[in-house]
Amino acid sequence: MTSESSWLTDTDPTPGPPPGCPAHGLGPGGLHRLYGPDAADLGDLYERLREQYGPVAPVLLHDDVPMWVVLGHAENQHLVRSPSVYTRDSRIWSPLSDGTVKPDHPLMPHIAWQPICSHAEGDEHQRLRVAVTAAMSTMDHRTLRRHIGRHTQGLVNRFCERGRADLVSQFADHLPMAVMCEILGMPEEYNDRMVQAARDALKGTETAIQSHTYVMDALSRLTTRRRARPEEDFTSHLVTHAAGLTDDEVREHLRLVLFAAYEATANLLANALRMVLTEPGFRARLSGGQMTVPEAIEQSLWDEPPFSTVLGYYAKQDTELGGQRIRKGDGLLFAPAPGNLDPRIRPDLSASMQGNRSHLAFGGGPHECPGQDIGRAIADVGVDALLMRLSDIQLDCPEDDLRWRSSIASRHLVSLPVRFEPKPQQDVNVPPRPTAVPPQRSGWQTTTALPDETPATDPHPTTPTPAPHPTTPEPPRRRSLWQRLLHWWHGE
Ligand code: HEM
C-alpha cells in the first residue's frame, strides 16, 4: 500500500488535509478524478491506477468527493458477495450523511437511496427481489425468443432495402425497448418516441426530466390497468405477487427493469456488433465456425461490459480490501470494466475467454442481475438474426471514426454505420433467411436464431408483413433441424 492510498481511511490522530483537498495533489502521483479531463480515457486511467495502487484505488468523483474504485477481479467478487460488510444502501455513505455531497450533485440519480431492490438489503431486499424474479420466471422463453426474432425482423425491414444503416440508432437502441415493452405488457407503447425518451432521460440533457416523465406516465398507466385487471405479463405478476407491492413500488420496479434492461442491452448489442464488424479475429472465428454468436456475445461481456461500473457499495464496518484499509461509511465503485481485464486472471487480453462465464458484467451476490438471461437472449437472437439477414454487412466508415459517449457508469457507442447490398423485406413472423449475395461478400457463420415452427400470430406486427421474396434461397442446412432446435432451446 502506498502512502497516498491510505488517505481515505487514515486513523492517524494528526491526519493530513481532508479527502478532496487540493493539498493532496491531483494528477500524476496524486489523486485522480473520474471526471473531467483526467477521465478522457477511463480505461487507460484504470490501468494507471492499478499500477499505482494495486487492486483497489482511491479516486475522486464529481466535486472531488472521495471514493474507492475496485479494479481487481477477485476483489470485485468479494465486494458484491459480502453483504454483511458492504451494502448498496447509500444512506450510510459518509460524504452523504455529513453533507459533503449536496442534493444537486451530478451523480445523485445514481447515489440517492430509493425504495427499490437495488438499494435495499436483508429482508426488504428479499421481499422486493422475490417479486421481481418470480414475475420474470413466469416468462416463456420460446415466446420471448419469438418476440425478439420478430422485432429484429421488423427493424431490419426498416432499412434492408437501403443498403445502409446506423446499427446504434436504428437497431441496438430499438430492439431492447421493443422487447421490454412486450415483456412488461405494453407493446403499444413501443415507438420511436419511447426510445428517444429513454435515451434522453439516461443522457441527462435539459429535456431529461420531461423525457423521464413521459416514460413514467406510460408505466403509471400500465400499473393502474393491471391492478384493475391483471393479464399474463411481467407487470401483472408483479402486481399480484404475494409480496404485496404498492402501486409506487410496482412503478419504481418497472422503471428499474425498463431502464436497466434498455441501457445495458443496447450497449451489449452495439458492442458485440462493433466487435464482429471490426475485429478480424472475431470475424474469422465466426465465419470459420469456431465461434457461435452467443460465444461472441460472452466475449463482448468480458471485454466491454455494458455497465463499466456500478455506483455504489458502502462499507458497513471498518475492513480491508485489496490491501487497502476501508473505513465504515466509505464508498466503493463496483467496476466490471477494469475487473474483467485484471491481468491476474487475463495475462493475455487477446486470448479467447470461450467457455468461461465468470466475468463481472452481471454483478454477483444478492444483487446479481436477475435479467441476465433476457439480456443475453436479446443480444444472441438479435445479432444472429441480423447477421443472417445481412450476411455481407461491412463497417461503412474507418474504424478510427467510431466515437463513444462515456460516463463513469457506461460507455455508449454513438453510431455504427454499416453498408450491405440492398435486400428485400421478410415476413416478421418467420425465422430470418439469408438472401443471396455474391459469395465473396458473405461470410457469417450464424446459428439460426429461431426454430422452424409454425409462426405465432402477431397481434402487433412491427411492420406490414410482405410476402416472402420469391427469389430468396433456402438457408444452407449445416445442422439437422433437431440439432438446431436443441442448440436454440439451450440458448447456445
Ligand atoms: C446485457 C444486459 C444486462 C446487463 C449487463 C446487466 C447488468 C446488471 C448489473 C451489473 C447489475 C447490478 C449488480 C450488482 O449490484 O451487483 C444489474 C442489476 C439488475 N438488473 Fe441487470 N443487466 C442486464 C439486463 C437486465 C435485464 C434485461 C433486466 C430485466 C429484464 C435487468 C434487471 C435488473 C434488476 C432488476 C437489477 C437489480 C437487482 C437487485 O438489486 O437485486 N437487467 N444488472
Residues whose N, C-alpha, C, O or C-beta is under 5 A from the ligand:
A	BS01	HEM	V80 C117 S118 R129 V257 A260 A261 A264 T265 L268 P306 F307 V310 L360 A361 F362 G363 G364 P366 H367 E368 C369 P370 G371 Q372 I374 G375
